[in-house]
């Protein structure tokens, strides 16, 4: 019996269907790449099991059909990300209904689907005529533009500047002319539709946004591993523009500034991490994280010698990070609208030069200090090294938070004395960035009225006992 007798719309193997006699459990990529390729296509496709290459539908028995469905479910769960959306049809090929053709129907995915063959190896497959092949970087870029992704749908929300005040403030801070983007600019970038409705990615920048998908978790660790104490932490979610600023402030208050001699005998200030590198690394994590993976977040971990910024999402390029010349990684945008919003705010370069900016900010330092990317299964870790850290030597510089705590170990102090040992010129900024977080975490407390000139800040006794 020919397959066309069971499924009259099937003519031959093409970009919409493919035939397999059986599915081999020992080498699943041979057929799983077909599922990935169909999921990455615009219309999905059908994989028929129990059919030869010449379209002869010889069928499989019910036990084999059940084993095949279990195998497909297992591979889809363990190796295909995001998981392909599948359903099944089964039709008998004989009068006694003993043998059947199993049709696996693969729906088109809203995100780019990858096959994970190992801890550090993922491949994007695309469907051709009768076969599935690894995608090139150009294919992936085209695919990402074609996909109806998590940030590229047109919502039912009309744009009103009064409801995007935090995003407008971000634009005013980083745009060269300190201006707010006009509706025309947002429409030209396809962030807002011609009739005024915003794309779903832009909703993540809206005032009051309460989705869990913008969450960034920050931690300051004692030492170089996660086995030490957590000295400071923060969980930030809400509008992406607010989360971005709060994360930058967390990093700023928990990193150091020191000095180095110049060649002319003077000295110049040097930061643990160049501001440009921190900003670009964080922008990269926000722009390229995979927002389709529920229950995940960006993690920022500050250790004594480095910062790790880990974002959900696989490495989309065909070669590993090490195979690209330093600072010349091709730009593949996972979230086109979020990236466009950052473009408009002058935080992200269209030419993919963000990583080059990070590398340039570390110019003049040894190879061991250069930024790097660690590829983990389903995650990317962008690592920046502390320029002030020296192995085996205690740090002579303290963060502003550490300076405040060290001063309070001597005796209670008024706020102005604590502010004086930090870099903060503004009392309100010092309160927001340093003192209030310490009060909220129960490290210090205020003795006396906030408005009283005689009030002082004290270190809690239990904190002193622990330290």
C-alpha positions in Angstrom: 0.0 0.0 0.0 1.3 3.4 -0.9 1.3 6.3 1.6 -1.0 8.3 -0.7 -3.8 5.8 -0.1 -3.7 6.5 3.6 -2.9 10.2 3.4 -4.2 11.5 0.1 -2.4 14.9 0.4 1.0 13.2 0.6 2.8 13.1 -2.7 6.5 12.6 -1.9 9.1 13.6 0.7 9.4 17.4 0.7 9.6 20.4 3.1 6.3 19.3 4.6 6.7 15.6 5.2 9.3 12.9 5.6 9.3 9.0 5.7 11.1 6.7 8.1 10.9 2.9 8.3 11.6 3.0 12.1 13.2 5.4 14.5 16.6 4.3 15.8 17.0 4.8 19.5 20.8 4.4 19.3 21.3 7.4 17.0 18.3 9.7 17.6 19.8 12.7 15.9 19.2 11.0 12.5 15.5 11.5 12.8 15.2 14.1 15.6 16.8 16.7 13.3 13.7 16.3 11.1 11.5 17.2 14.0 13.7 20.2 14.8 13.7 21.2 11.1 9.9 21.1 10.9 9.5 23.0 14.1 11.8 25.7 12.7 9.8 25.9 9.5 6.8 28.3 8.9 4.2 25.6 8.5 5.6 22.6 10.6 5.4 19.2 9.0 4.7 15.5 9.3 7.1 12.6 10.0 5.7 9.2 9.0 7.0 6.0 10.6 6.4 2.7 8.9 6.9 4.0 5.4 9.8 3.2 3.0 11.7 5.8 0.9 9.7 4.7 -2.1 6.5 5.6 -0.3 5.5 2.0 0.5 3.4 2.0 3.7 4.3 -1.4 5.3 3.4 -0.3 8.8 4.5 -1.2 12.3 2.6 -3.1 15.0 0.9 -1.4 17.9 3.6 -2.3 20.4 6.2 -0.7 18.1 4.0 2.4 17.7 3.8 2.8 21.5 7.6 2.4 21.8 8.1 5.0 19.1 5.9 7.5 20.8 7.6 7.0 24.1 11.0 7.3 22.4 10.0 10.6 20.6 8.7 12.0 23.9 11.9 11.1 25.7 14.2 12.7 23.0 11.9 15.7 22.8 12.2 16.2 26.6 16.0 15.6 26.8 17.4 16.9 23.6 15.1 19.4 21.8 14.8 22.9 23.2 12.4 24.6 23.3 10.4 21.3 23.2 8.6 20.7 19.9 4.8 20.7 20.0 3.7 17.3 18.7 0.6 15.3 18.1 0.0 11.9 16.6 -2.3 10.1 14.1 -2.3 6.4 13.4 -3.9 4.5 10.4 -4.0 0.8 9.7 -2.4 -0.5 6.5 -4.2 -3.9 6.4 -7.7 -5.2 6.7 -7.0 -6.9 10.0 -5.7 -3.7 11.6 -2.5 -5.4 12.7 0.0 -2.9 11.2 -0.1 0.9 11.2 1.5 4.0 9.9 2.3 6.4 12.7 2.2 10.1 11.7 4.0 12.5 14.0 2.6 16.1 13.4 5.1 18.8 14.3 3.7 22.3 14.8 5.8 25.4 13.9 7.6 26.8 17.0 7.4 30.4 18.1 11.1 30.3 19.0 14.2 28.9 17.3 14.5 25.2 18.2 17.8 23.5 18.8 19.0 19.9 19.1 21.2 19.4 22.1 23.7 16.7 21.4 25.9 17.2 24.4 26.8 19.6 27.2 28.4 22.1 24.9 27.0 21.2 21.5 23.6 22.5 20.2 22.6 22.6 16.6 19.8 24.5 14.8 18.4 22.4 11.9 16.3 23.7 9.1 14.2 21.7 6.6 15.1 21.4 3.0 13.6 19.2 0.2 13.7 15.7 1.8 16.4 16.5 4.4 17.3 18.6 7.4 20.6 20.4 7.5 22.5 22.5 10.1 21.7 26.2 9.8 24.4 28.7 8.9 24.7 32.0 10.8 22.9 33.6 7.9 20.1 31.0 8.1 19.7 31.7 11.9 19.5 35.4 11.4 16.8 34.9 8.7 15.0 32.4 10.9 15.0 34.8 13.8 13.5 37.5 11.6 10.9 35.1 10.3 9.8 33.7 13.6 6.9 35.0 15.5 8.9 35.1 18.8 8.1 35.9 22.3 8.9 39.6 21.9 7.6 40.2 18.4 3.9 39.9 18.6 1.6 42.9 18.2 -0.2 43.4 21.5 -3.6 45.1 22.1 -1.9 47.9 24.2 -1.7 51.3 22.6 1.5 53.2 23.2 1.3 56.2 25.6 4.5 58.0 26.6 3.1 58.5 30.1 3.1 54.7 30.7 6.7 54.2 29.7 8.4 56.8 31.9 11.2 54.5 33.1 12.1 53.7 29.5 12.0 57.3 28.5 14.3 58.2 31.5 16.7 55.4 30.3 16.7 56.9 26.8 17.3 60.4 28.2 20.2 59.1 30.2 22.0 57.3 27.4 21.0 58.9 24.1 23.6 61.4 22.9 21.1 64.3 22.7 19.3 63.2 26.0 16.0 63.2 24.1 13.0 60.9 24.4 12.3 58.8 21.3 9.3 60.0 19.3 6.4 57.7 18.3 7.8 57.9 14.7 11.2 56.5 15.8 9.5 53.7 17.7 7.4 52.9 14.6 10.4 53.0 12.3 12.1 50.4 14.6 8.8 48.3 14.5 8.6 48.6 18.3 5.2 50.2 17.9 2.9 49.3 15.0 1.7 51.9 12.4 -1.6 52.0 14.2 0.0 52.7 17.6 0.0 49.2 19.2 3.1 48.1 21.0 5.0 44.8 20.4 5.1 42.3 23.3 8.8 42.9 23.8 8.2 46.6 24.5 5.6 45.7 27.1 8.6 44.4 29.2 9.7 48.1 29.4 6.3 49.4 30.5 5.9 51.0 33.9 4.5 48.5 36.4 5.4 45.4 34.4 5.0 42.5 36.8 6.1 39.5 34.7 8.6 37.1 36.3 10.5 36.9 33.0 12.5 40.1 33.7 13.9 38.8 37.0 17.6 39.3 37.7 19.2 37.8 40.8 22.4 39.4 42.1 24.7 38.1 44.8 28.0 39.2 46.3 30.1 36.2 47.5 32.9 36.0 50.0 35.8 34.4 48.0 35.9 32.8 44.6 33.2 30.2 44.9 29.6 29.9 45.9 30.6 28.0 49.0 31.3 31.2 50.9 28.9 33.6 52.6 26.6 35.8 50.6 27.6 39.3 51.7 24.9 41.2 49.7 22.0 40.2 47.4 19.2 41.6 45.4 16.3 40.3 43.4 15.1 42.8 40.8 12.1 42.5 38.5 9.6 44.8 36.8 10.2 47.0 33.8 13.4 46.0 32.1 14.7 49.6 32.2 14.3 49.7 36.0 15.8 46.2 36.4 18.8 47.3 34.3 19.5 50.4 36.5 19.0 48.5 39.8 21.4 45.8 38.7 24.0 48.3 37.6 23.7 50.0 41.0 24.1 46.7 42.8 27.3 46.0 40.9 28.5 49.5 41.4 28.1 49.4 45.2 29.8 46.0 45.5 32.9 46.7 43.4 36.1 48.7 44.2 38.1 51.6 42.9 41.9 51.6 43.3 45.0 53.4 41.9 47.9 52.5 39.6 51.0 54.4 38.8 51.3 56.1 35.4 54.4 56.1 33.2 55.0 59.7 34.2 55.2 59.1 37.9 51.7 60.1 38.8 48.7 57.8 39.5 45.3 57.3 38.0 42.1 55.8 39.3 41.3 52.2 38.2 38.1 50.4 38.7 37.7 46.6 39.4 35.6 46.5 36.3 35.4 49.1 33.5 32.0 50.7 33.4 31.7 50.1 29.7 32.3 46.4 30.1 29.7 46.0 32.9 27.1 47.9 30.9 27.7 46.0 27.7 27.7 42.6 29.5 24.4 43.3 31.2 22.8 44.7 28.0 24.0 41.6 26.2 22.4 39.3 28.8 19.0 41.2 28.6 19.0 41.3 24.8 20.0 37.7 24.1 18.4 35.7 27.0 15.8 33.1 26.0 12.6 34.5 27.4 10.7 31.3 26.3 12.3 29.2 29.1 9.9 29.7 32.0 11.1 29.7 35.6 14.6 31.1 34.8 16.3 34.4 35.3 19.6 36.2 34.7 22.1 35.6 37.5 24.8 38.1 38.4 27.4 36.6 40.8 30.2 38.8 42.1 33.2 36.9 43.4 36.5 38.2 44.8 38.2 37.8 41.4 35.4 38.1 38.8 31.8 38.7 37.8 29.7 36.0 36.2 26.6 37.1 34.3 24.6 34.0 33.4 21.6 34.2 31.1 19.3 31.4 29.9 19.6 30.5 26.2 21.9 28.3 24.1 24.8 29.4 21.9 23.2 30.0 18.5 26.4 30.3 16.4 27.8 27.2 14.6 31.3 27.4 16.0 32.3 27.6 19.7 33.3 30.9 21.2 37.0 30.1 21.2 37.0 29.6 17.4 36.1 33.3 16.8 38.9 35.9 16.9 38.8 38.0 20.0 36.2 40.7 19.8 34.7 39.5 16.4 31.7 37.4 17.4 29.0 37.6 14.8 25.8 39.2 16.0 22.7 37.0 16.1 19.7 38.6 17.8 17.4 36.2 19.7 14.9 39.0 20.7 14.6 41.5 17.9 12.2 43.9 19.6 14.0 44.0 23.0 17.3 44.6 21.1 15.6 47.4 19.1 14.4 49.0 22.3 18.0 49.0 23.6 19.2 50.3 20.2 16.9 53.3 20.5 18.2 53.9 24.1 21.7 54.0 22.6 22.7 50.9 24.7 23.2 48.4 22.0 25.1 48.6 18.8 23.5 47.4 15.6 26.8 46.2 14.2 27.2 43.7 17.0 30.2 45.6 18.4 29.1 45.3 22.1 31.6 42.5 22.8 34.3 44.5 21.0 33.6 47.3 23.5 34.1 45.0 26.4 37.4 43.7 24.9 38.6 47.3 24.2 37.9 48.4 27.8 40.3 45.6 29.0 43.0 46.7 26.5 46.5 46.7 28.0 45.8 43.9 30.5 47.1 40.4 30.2 45.3 37.5 28.5 44.2 36.1 31.8 42.2 39.2 32.5 40.3 39.3 29.1 36.5 38.9 29.0 35.3 35.4 28.0 32.1 33.4 27.3 31.5 30.0 28.9 28.9 27.9 27.1 26.8 25.8 29.4 23.9 23.5 28.5 21.1 25.9 27.9 23.0 28.9 29.4 25.6 31.4 28.5 28.1 32.8 31.1 29.7 36.1 30.3 32.7 36.4 32.6 34.6 39.7 33.5 37.7 39.6 35.6 38.5 42.0 38.5 41.4 44.2 37.4 42.4 44.9 41.1 42.5 41.3 42.2 45.8 39.7 42.9 46.1 36.1 43.9 47.4 35.6 47.4 47.2 39.3 48.3 44.5 40.8 50.5 42.5 43.5 48.8 43.6 47.0 50.0 40.4 48.5 48.6 36.9 48.2 50.0 33.6 48.7 48.4 31.4 51.5 49.7 29.3 49.1 51.6 32.4 47.5 53.2 33.7 51.0 54.1 30.5 51.8 55.9 30.5 48.5 57.9 34.1 48.9 58.8 33.5 52.4 60.1 30.5 51.2 62.2 32.6 48.5 63.8 34.5 51.3 65.6 31.3 53.1 66.9 27.9 54.3 65.8 28.1 57.2 63.3 25.7 59.8 61.9 24.7 59.4 58.2 26.9 62.3 57.0 30.0 60.6 58.5 29.2 57.4 56.7 28.5 59.1 53.5 31.9 60.9 53.7 33.9 57.7 53.3 32.1 56.8 50.1 32.0 58.1 46.6 28.5 59.5 47.0 28.1 63.3 46.8 24.3 63.1 47.1 22.8 62.1 50.5 19.7 60.7 48.8 21.8 58.5 46.5 23.8 57.3 49.4 20.6 56.4 51.3 19.1 54.6 48.3 22.2 52.7 47.2 24.1 51.9 50.4 22.3 52.6 53.7 18.7 51.6 53.0 19.7 48.2 51.6 21.8 47.5 54.8 18.9 48.5 57.0 16.5 46.3 55.0 18.9 43.3 55.3 19.1 43.8 59.1 22.8 44.6 59.1 22.4 48.1 60.6 19.7 50.1 62.2 18.9 53.7 62.9 18.9 54.9 66.5 16.8 58.0 66.9 14.4 59.8 64.5 15.3 60.0 60.8 14.9 63.8 60.9 16.9 64.3 64.2 20.4 65.7 63.8 21.5 63.5 66.7 20.4 60.2 65.2 23.1 57.6 64.5 23.5 54.3 62.6 24.5 51.3 64.6 25.8 47.9 63.5 23.6 45.1 64.8 25.2 43.0 67.6 24.5 39.7 66.0 26.3 40.8 62.8 29.3 41.8 64.9 29.3 38.5 66.6 29.2 36.6 63.3 32.0 38.7 61.8 
